[in-house]
Amino acid sequence: MKSVIVGCGRVGATLAEALEALGHDVVIIDIRTSAFDRLPSTFRGSAIRGDGTDEDVLRRAGVDGADFFIALTEGDNRNIMAAQIAARVFGIPRVVAKVNDPVRADAYATLGIATLCRTNLMVDAIYEYLGYPRKHPPGVVRPPAVAAGAGPVGGSAVGEPVPGVATPGGTSSQEA
């Protein structure tokens, strides 16, 4: 599997290490060279300095043929742009963008971009810690067409419930 991560912050670096441990060929992109200091010395993937919204940078980084693309920068707009480019220009089948703004996360999901909203995840974690039921459907907010099996996600699991994944309409599968 080939995974591309844009943003080498704490989450990006940790995910890169974890995916590499699973046997993925990992490419991580960040605009700051110093961000790669977060990667362990054992990291064998590719660390590319550049803008993850620049098609030429993505092409030179070798994103063609990637299986996964995860945009994890601090900017919602950058993450959405990078995700759109990955899906539409490069045809990467599984793309997700971290979005901090819950309204944007839902809006972008209805436009066909899978999103992961850190704000909702934090609120739900606190709710659960306090003993309340979660406020939001769990997991990644997937585009309705993808959740229904008609979108760009391929494989034998299309149309099957995925633990922890919800659609913008509020339906969700049960956690395993």
C-alpha positions in Angstrom: 0.0 0.0 0.0 1.2 3.5 -0.8 0.1 6.3 1.6 0.6 10.0 1.2 0.4 12.3 4.2 0.4 16.1 3.8 1.4 17.7 7.1 4.2 16.4 9.4 2.8 17.7 12.7 2.3 15.4 15.6 -0.6 13.5 14.0 1.1 13.3 10.6 4.4 12.0 12.0 2.7 9.5 14.2 0.5 8.3 11.4 3.5 8.0 9.1 5.3 5.8 11.6 2.2 3.7 12.2 1.4 3.1 8.5 5.1 2.3 7.8 5.0 -0.3 10.6 2.0 -1.9 8.8 4.1 -2.2 5.6 2.9 0.9 3.8 5.2 2.8 1.5 4.8 6.3 3.1 5.4 9.7 1.5 5.0 12.7 3.9 5.0 16.3 2.7 5.4 19.5 4.7 6.3 23.1 3.8 8.8 23.2 6.7 11.9 21.0 6.7 12.1 21.2 10.5 8.7 19.4 10.7 10.4 16.2 9.7 12.3 16.2 13.0 9.2 14.7 14.4 9.7 11.5 12.4 11.7 8.7 14.2 15.2 8.1 13.0 14.0 4.6 11.9 11.6 6.2 9.3 12.3 4.8 5.9 9.6 6.5 3.9 10.0 9.7 1.8 9.9 13.1 3.5 9.3 15.8 0.9 9.6 19.6 1.5 6.8 21.3 -0.4 3.3 22.5 -0.6 0.7 19.7 -0.6 -1.7 21.8 -2.7 0.8 22.2 -5.6 0.2 19.6 -8.3 3.9 19.7 -9.4 5.1 19.1 -5.8 2.6 16.2 -5.5 3.7 14.7 -8.9 7.4 15.0 -8.0 6.6 13.4 -4.6 5.2 10.4 -6.5 1.6 10.5 -5.5 0.5 8.8 -8.7 -0.7 5.4 -7.8 -1.2 6.1 -4.1 -3.9 4.1 -2.3 -4.4 6.6 0.5 -4.1 10.4 0.8 -4.5 12.1 4.2 -4.3 15.9 4.5 -3.4 16.9 8.1 -2.1 20.4 8.0 -3.3 23.1 10.4 -5.3 24.8 7.7 -8.8 23.7 6.7 -8.6 25.3 3.3 -5.2 23.7 2.5 -6.5 20.3 3.6 -9.6 20.6 1.5 -7.6 21.8 -1.6 -5.0 19.0 -1.2 -7.8 16.4 -0.8 -9.6 17.7 -3.9 -6.4 17.6 -6.0 -5.6 14.1 -4.7 -9.0 12.8 -5.6 -9.8 14.6 -8.8 -6.4 15.1 -10.5 -4.6 12.0 -9.3 -7.6 9.7 -8.8 -6.4 8.5 -5.4 -9.2 6.2 -4.2 -9.2 7.0 -0.4 -8.8 10.6 0.6 -9.5 12.3 3.9 -9.0 15.9 5.0 -8.7 17.0 8.6 -11.1 19.9 9.1 -11.3 21.8 12.4 -14.6 23.7 11.7 -17.6 21.3 12.1 -19.8 23.3 9.7 -17.1 23.1 7.0 -16.6 19.4 7.7 -20.2 18.6 7.0 -20.4 21.0 4.0 -17.3 19.5 2.4 -18.6 16.0 3.0 -21.8 16.8 1.0 -19.4 18.0 -1.8 -17.8 14.6 -1.9 -14.7 15.0 0.4 -14.3 12.7 3.3 -13.5 14.8 6.4 -12.3 14.2 9.9 -13.3 16.9 12.3 -11.0 17.3 15.2 -13.4 19.6 17.0 -16.2 17.0 17.0 -13.7 14.3 18.0 -12.6 16.3 21.1 -16.2 17.2 22.1 -17.2 13.6 21.9 -14.2 12.4 23.9 -15.0 14.9 26.6 -18.7 13.9 26.6 -17.8 10.2 26.9 -15.3 10.9 29.7 -18.1 12.8 31.6 -20.4 9.9 31.1 -22.6 11.4 28.4 -23.4 9.8 25.0 -21.4 11.1 22.1 -22.9 14.1 20.4 -21.8 13.3 16.8 -21.8 10.1 14.7 -18.4 8.4 15.2 -15.5 8.6 12.8 -14.9 10.1 9.5 -17.7 12.0 7.8 -17.9 10.4 4.5 -19.5 11.8 1.3 -23.0 10.4 0.9 -22.2 8.7 -2.5 -19.2 7.0 -0.9 -21.1 5.9 2.1 -23.7 4.4 -0.2 -21.1 2.5 -2.3 -21.3 4.7 -5.4 -18.3 6.8 -4.9 -14.5 6.6 -5.5 -13.8 4.1 -2.7 -13.1 0.7 -4.2 -12.7 -2.8 -3.0 -15.0 -5.6 -1.7 -16.2 -3.6 1.3 -18.1 -1.0 -0.8 -21.6 -0.7 0.6 -20.7 -2.7 3.8 -21.0 -1.0 7.2 -17.6 0.2 8.5 -17.2 0.4 12.3 -17.0 4.0 13.5 -17.9 5.6 10.1 -20.9 7.9 9.7 -22.6 9.7 6.9 -23.5 13.4 7.1 -27.2 12.4 7.4 -26.4 10.9 10.8 -26.7 7.2 10.1 -23.8 5.2 11.3 -22.7 1.7 11.7 -22.2 0.1 15.1 -18.8 0.1 16.7 -17.1 -3.3 16.7 
